[in-house]
Amino acid sequence: MAIKVVVVGLGRRGHDWVRELRTSSAFELVACVDVDRAALDRVSALDVSRAKCFTDFNQAIEKTSPQAVIIATPPGDHVQLCETALSRPLAVMVEKPFTLRLPEAVKLVSLAEQQQAPILVAHNYRYLRSFRAAKQLIDERRLGRIGMVVSHYYRPPHGMAESLARLENSVLWGISIHHLDALRFVLTKRVTNVIAESFSLPTAALPPGASFRALLSFEDGTRATYSATYESSGHQFFERGQEFYARFAGDRATLHVFHRWLILCENGKLPRLVRRGLRQRTEEQILLQQFQRAIVTGEPAEVSGKDNLQTMAVVEACLRSAAEKTWTNPQNLLSELQ
């Protein structure tokens, strides 16, 4: 029998989830929720019955008796909505960022454990084919021991979601959290030290923190240099204005990742392109499959809230490091709260 699910928040990501749920035999979309009635009207374009649309989350739960909820609202609403769902208790999948502060994330994971309800964080970037291919090569030891990672992201000034534009560290919450989670996933290592800086160029008419850079140390001694900016220019027509590059340097080989292109440079061999593999399922379908297994069998998800505490700890360490201008250990931050 299909799992009854409610989608809360009908912005771009909410629409993505409605579309994916309508093609999934494992789930039945029983309600859509948004405080904006215009957003509810727009969802009709996705062939969702107006009778399934609500402005009140509690009312939607009472009327449709769901087993699960997908939360795709602005980040500031995540905590309250997660608490409401878990108190029922309903299974939860929440869009990134999980929360805006680490202590809130820790409390939600604790509540989910008390209620014996799964909570997942929808970090879809780690399942992009480029990252999956990189992880496979690293897991197979094709690169040997990874000593250094360099990663950069560039994007010109652009219209941003209002919920992100209001945040002081816009690029960190908008894109860097994706990349930091993906790096942690690909390397399968915890981050043990961070020093970071969040800033905006003096001439930019963008929200505070439109540029970000960080140095990270991992538990096995690997070092990473990362930067991201919404203040670049000159490549508006390349990859929809976005440019991403990552270099994984090992003692056997170096892997270059440039968007969809991967180049493996092995010792003593000519560089060669590496195929990413076919996109047999969307990243959202991969997440939904984990969600289903967590609900039906209790199988721990790769993107569980507990796993995401490591990503949230890295983000919290970046925020504190940028404010205090000092190295910060994410593991110490977690230890203080658990």
VOTORTOR-686630 format. One record per residue (C-alpha): residue in one letter; y, z, x. Coordinates in steps of 0.5 Angstrom, whole numbers. Layout:
% residues N
+----+-------+-------+-------+
: aa : north :    up :  east :
+----+-------+-------+-------+
:  a :     Y :     Z :     X :
...
+----+-------+-------+-------+
% end
This chain:
% residues 338
+----+-------+-------+-------+
: aa : north :    up :  east :
+----+-------+-------+-------+
:  m :     0 :     0 :     0 :
:  a :     7 :    -2 :     3 :
:  i :    11 :     4 :     5 :
:  k :    18 :     5 :     1 :
:  v :    24 :     4 :     5 :
:  v :    31 :     5 :     4 :
:  v :    37 :     2 :     8 :
:  v :    43 :     6 :     9 :
:  g :    49 :     2 :    12 :
:  l :    50 :    -6 :    10 :
:  g :    54 :    -8 :    16 :
:  r :    51 :   -13 :    21 :
:  r :    45 :    -9 :    23 :
:  g :    44 :    -7 :    16 :
:  h :    43 :   -14 :    14 :
:  d :    39 :   -15 :    20 :
:  w :    34 :   -10 :    17 :
:  v :    34 :   -12 :    10 :
:  r :    32 :   -19 :    12 :
:  e :    27 :   -16 :    17 :
:  l :    24 :   -12 :    11 :
:  r :    23 :   -18 :     6 :
:  t :    19 :   -21 :    11 :
:  s :    14 :   -15 :    13 :
:  s :     8 :   -14 :     8 :
:  a :     8 :    -7 :    11 :
:  f :    14 :    -4 :     8 :
:  e :    18 :    -5 :     1 :
:  l :    25 :    -5 :     1 :
:  v :    27 :     0 :    -5 :
:  a :    34 :     1 :    -5 :
:  c :    40 :    -1 :    -1 :
:  v :    46 :     4 :     0 :
:  d :    53 :     4 :     2 :
:  v :    60 :     7 :     0 :
:  d :    63 :     0 :     0 :
:  r :    62 :    -3 :    -6 :
:  a :    64 :   -10 :    -3 :
:  a :    58 :    -9 :     2 :
:  l :    53 :    -8 :    -4 :
:  d :    56 :   -14 :    -7 :
:  r :    55 :   -18 :    -1 :
:  v :    48 :   -16 :     0 :
:  s :    46 :   -20 :    -6 :
:  a :    46 :   -26 :    -2 :
:  l :    40 :   -23 :     1 :
:  d :    37 :   -24 :    -6 :
:  v :    37 :   -16 :    -7 :
:  s :    37 :   -14 :   -14 :
:  r :    44 :   -11 :   -16 :
:  a :    40 :    -5 :   -19 :
:  k :    37 :    -3 :   -12 :
:  c :    44 :    -2 :    -9 :
:  f :    47 :     5 :    -9 :
:  t :    53 :     8 :    -6 :
:  d :    50 :    15 :    -6 :
:  f :    44 :    16 :    -1 :
:  n :    42 :    22 :    -5 :
:  q :    42 :    19 :   -12 :
:  a :    38 :    13 :    -8 :
:  i :    33 :    18 :    -6 :
:  e :    32 :    21 :   -13 :
:  k :    32 :    14 :   -17 :
:  t :    27 :    11 :   -12 :
:  s :    22 :    16 :    -9 :
:  p :    22 :    13 :    -2 :
:  q :    18 :    15 :     4 :
:  a :    22 :    12 :    10 :
:  v :    30 :    11 :    11 :
:  i :    33 :     6 :    16 :
:  i :    40 :     8 :    18 :
:  a :    45 :     3 :    20 :
:  t :    51 :     6 :    19 :
:  p :    57 :     8 :    24 :
:  p :    55 :    13 :    29 :
:  g :    59 :    18 :    26 :
:  d :    55 :    19 :    20 :
:  h :    48 :    19 :    23 :
:  v :    47 :    26 :    24 :
:  q :    49 :    28 :    17 :
:  l :    44 :    22 :    14 :
:  c :    39 :    24 :    19 :
:  e :    39 :    31 :    16 :
:  t :    39 :    29 :     9 :
:  a :    33 :    25 :    10 :
:  l :    29 :    29 :    14 :
:  s :    30 :    35 :    10 :
:  r :    26 :    31 :     4 :
:  p :    22 :    30 :     9 :
:  l :    23 :    22 :    10 :
:  a :    21 :    18 :    16 :
:  v :    27 :    16 :    19 :
:  m :    29 :    10 :    24 :
:  v :    36 :    10 :    26 :
:  e :    40 :     5 :    30 :
:  k :    43 :     7 :    36 :
:  p :    47 :    11 :    38 :
:  f :    42 :    16 :    36 :
:  t :    48 :    21 :    36 :
:  l :    55 :    22 :    39 :
:  r :    53 :    28 :    43 :
:  l :    47 :    30 :    46 :
:  p :    46 :    37 :    43 :
:  e :    46 :    34 :    36 :
:  a :    40 :    29 :    38 :
:  v :    36 :    35 :    41 :
:  k :    37 :    39 :    34 :
:  l :    35 :    33 :    30 :
:  v :    29 :    32 :    34 :
:  s :    27 :    39 :    33 :
:  l :    28 :    39 :    26 :
:  a :    24 :    33 :    25 :
:  e :    18 :    36 :    29 :
:  q :    19 :    42 :    24 :
:  q :    19 :    38 :    18 :
:  q :    13 :    34 :    21 :
:  a :    17 :    27 :    20 :
:  p :    17 :    22 :    25 :
:  i :    24 :    20 :    27 :
:  l :    25 :    13 :    31 :
:  v :    32 :    10 :    35 :
:  a :    32 :     3 :    34 :
:  h :    34 :     1 :    41 :
:  n :    32 :    -6 :    41 :
:  y :    34 :    -9 :    47 :
:  r :    29 :    -6 :    51 :
:  y :    24 :   -11 :    47 :
:  l :    28 :   -17 :    49 :
:  r :    23 :   -22 :    53 :
:  s :    27 :   -22 :    59 :
:  f :    27 :   -14 :    60 :
:  r :    19 :   -14 :    57 :
:  a :    18 :   -19 :    63 :
:  a :    21 :   -15 :    68 :
:  k :    17 :    -9 :    66 :
:  q :    11 :   -13 :    66 :
:  l :    12 :   -15 :    73 :
:  i :    14 :    -8 :    76 :
:  d :     8 :    -5 :    72 :
:  e :     4 :   -10 :    76 :
:  r :     7 :    -8 :    82 :
:  r :     9 :   -15 :    84 :
:  l :    15 :   -12 :    87 :
:  g :    12 :    -6 :    90 :
:  r :    16 :     0 :    91 :
:  i :    23 :    -1 :    87 :
:  g :    29 :     2 :    92 :
:  m :    35 :    -1 :    89 :
:  v :    37 :    -4 :    82 :
:  v :    44 :    -8 :    81 :
:  s :    46 :    -9 :    74 :
:  h :    53 :   -12 :    71 :
:  y :    55 :   -14 :    64 :
:  y :    62 :   -18 :    63 :
:  r :    65 :   -20 :    56 :
:  p :    72 :   -22 :    55 :
:  p :    76 :   -19 :    50 :
:  h :    74 :   -20 :    43 :
:  g :    74 :   -17 :    36 :
:  m :    70 :   -10 :    35 :
:  a :    67 :    -6 :    30 :
:  e :    72 :    -1 :    27 :
:  s :    67 :     4 :    28 :
:  l :    66 :     3 :    36 :
:  a :    74 :     1 :    37 :
:  r :    75 :     8 :    35 :
:  l :    71 :    11 :    40 :
:  e :    74 :    13 :    47 :
:  n :    69 :    10 :    51 :
:  s :    68 :     3 :    47 :
:  v :    64 :    -1 :    52 :
:  l :    59 :     5 :    54 :
:  w :    57 :     6 :    46 :
:  g :    57 :    -1 :    45 :
:  i :    53 :    -4 :    50 :
:  s :    52 :     0 :    56 :
:  i :    47 :     5 :    52 :
:  h :    43 :    -1 :    51 :
:  h :    43 :    -3 :    58 :
:  l :    42 :     4 :    61 :
:  d :    36 :     5 :    56 :
:  a :    33 :    -1 :    58 :
:  l :    33 :     0 :    65 :
:  r :    30 :     7 :    64 :
:  f :    24 :     4 :    60 :
:  v :    23 :    -2 :    65 :
:  l :    23 :     3 :    71 :
:  t :    19 :     8 :    67 :
:  k :    23 :    14 :    71 :
:  r :    28 :    19 :    69 :
:  v :    35 :    19 :    71 :
:  t :    36 :    25 :    75 :
:  n :    44 :    24 :    78 :
:  v :    50 :    20 :    75 :
:  i :    57 :    19 :    77 :
:  a :    61 :    15 :    72 :
:  e :    68 :    12 :    71 :
:  s :    70 :    10 :    64 :
:  f :    77 :     6 :    64 :
:  s :    81 :     0 :    61 :
:  l :    85 :    -5 :    65 :
:  p :    93 :    -3 :    65 :
:  t :    94 :   -10 :    61 :
:  a :    89 :   -10 :    56 :
:  a :    90 :    -9 :    49 :
:  l :    83 :    -6 :    48 :
:  p :    81 :     1 :    46 :
:  p :    80 :     6 :    51 :
:  g :    74 :     6 :    56 :
:  a :    73 :    -2 :    55 :
:  s :    70 :    -2 :    62 :
:  f :    65 :     3 :    65 :
:  r :    61 :     4 :    72 :
:  a :    56 :     8 :    74 :
:  l :    51 :    10 :    80 :
:  l :    45 :    13 :    78 :
:  s :    39 :    16 :    82 :
:  f :    32 :    16 :    79 :
:  e :    27 :    21 :    80 :
:  d :    23 :    17 :    85 :
:  g :    29 :    16 :    89 :
:  t :    31 :     9 :    86 :
:  r :    38 :     8 :    86 :
:  a :    42 :     4 :    81 :
:  t :    49 :     1 :    81 :
:  y :    51 :    -1 :    74 :
:  s :    58 :    -4 :    71 :
:  a :    60 :    -7 :    64 :
:  t :    67 :    -9 :    61 :
:  y :    70 :   -12 :    55 :
:  e :    76 :   -14 :    60 :
:  s :    73 :   -20 :    63 :
:  s :    75 :   -28 :    62 :
:  g :    74 :   -35 :    63 :
:  h :    67 :   -35 :    61 :
:  q :    68 :   -35 :    53 :
:  f :    64 :   -41 :    52 :
:  f :    58 :   -39 :    56 :
:  e :    52 :   -35 :    52 :
:  r :    57 :   -33 :    47 :
:  g :    62 :   -30 :    52 :
:  q :    57 :   -25 :    55 :
:  e :    54 :   -25 :    62 :
:  f :    49 :   -21 :    64 :
:  y :    45 :   -20 :    71 :
:  a :    40 :   -15 :    74 :
:  r :    37 :   -15 :    81 :
:  f :    31 :   -11 :    82 :
:  a :    30 :   -10 :    89 :
:  g :    23 :    -8 :    92 :
:  d :    19 :    -8 :    98 :
:  r :    15 :   -14 :    96 :
:  a :    19 :   -18 :    92 :
:  t :    26 :   -18 :    89 :
:  l :    27 :   -20 :    82 :
:  h :    33 :   -23 :    79 :
:  v :    35 :   -23 :    72 :
:  f :    40 :   -27 :    69 :
:  h :    40 :   -27 :    61 :
:  r :    34 :   -31 :    59 :
:  w :    32 :   -34 :    67 :
:  l :    28 :   -30 :    71 :
:  i :    27 :   -31 :    79 :
:  l :    22 :   -28 :    83 :
:  c :    23 :   -28 :    90 :
:  e :    17 :   -26 :    94 :
:  n :    16 :   -24 :   101 :
:  g :    14 :   -31 :   105 :
:  k :    14 :   -35 :    99 :
:  l :    19 :   -40 :    96 :
:  p :    23 :   -37 :    90 :
:  r :    20 :   -39 :    83 :
:  l :    22 :   -38 :    76 :
:  v :    18 :   -33 :    71 :
:  r :    17 :   -35 :    64 :
:  r :    19 :   -30 :    59 :
:  g :    13 :   -31 :    54 :
:  l :    14 :   -34 :    47 :
:  r :    18 :   -30 :    42 :
:  q :    12 :   -29 :    37 :
:  r :    16 :   -23 :    34 :
:  t :    23 :   -21 :    33 :
:  e :    25 :   -14 :    37 :
:  e :    26 :   -11 :    30 :
:  q :    19 :   -13 :    28 :
:  i :    16 :    -9 :    34 :
:  l :    20 :    -3 :    32 :
:  l :    18 :    -4 :    25 :
:  q :    11 :    -4 :    27 :
:  q :    12 :     3 :    31 :
:  f :    15 :     6 :    25 :
:  q :     9 :     4 :    21 :
:  r :     4 :     7 :    26 :
:  a :     8 :    13 :    26 :
:  i :     8 :    14 :    19 :
:  v :     1 :    12 :    17 :
:  t :    -3 :    15 :    23 :
:  g :     2 :    20 :    27 :
:  e :     2 :    15 :    33 :
:  p :     8 :    17 :    38 :
:  a :    13 :    11 :    38 :
:  e :    16 :     9 :    45 :
:  v :    22 :     9 :    41 :
:  s :    21 :    16 :    38 :
:  g :    27 :    21 :    38 :
:  k :    24 :    25 :    43 :
:  d :    24 :    19 :    48 :
:  n :    31 :    18 :    46 :
:  l :    33 :    24 :    49 :
:  q :    33 :    22 :    56 :
:  t :    37 :    16 :    54 :
:  m :    42 :    21 :    50 :
:  a :    42 :    25 :    56 :
:  v :    44 :    20 :    61 :
:  v :    50 :    18 :    56 :
:  e :    52 :    25 :    56 :
:  a :    52 :    26 :    64 :
:  c :    56 :    19 :    64 :
:  l :    61 :    22 :    59 :
:  r :    61 :    29 :    63 :
:  s :    62 :    26 :    70 :
:  a :    67 :    21 :    68 :
:  a :    71 :    27 :    65 :
:  e :    70 :    32 :    71 :
:  k :    69 :    27 :    76 :
:  t :    63 :    30 :    79 :
:  w :    55 :    28 :    80 :
:  t :    52 :    30 :    73 :
:  n :    44 :    31 :    73 :
:  p :    42 :    29 :    66 :
:  q :    35 :    33 :    66 :
:  n :    40 :    40 :    67 :
:  l :    43 :    38 :    61 :
:  l :    37 :    37 :    57 :
:  s :    34 :    44 :    60 :
:  e :    40 :    48 :    58 :
:  l :    39 :    45 :    50 :
:  q :    31 :    46 :    50 :
+----+-------+-------+-------+
% end
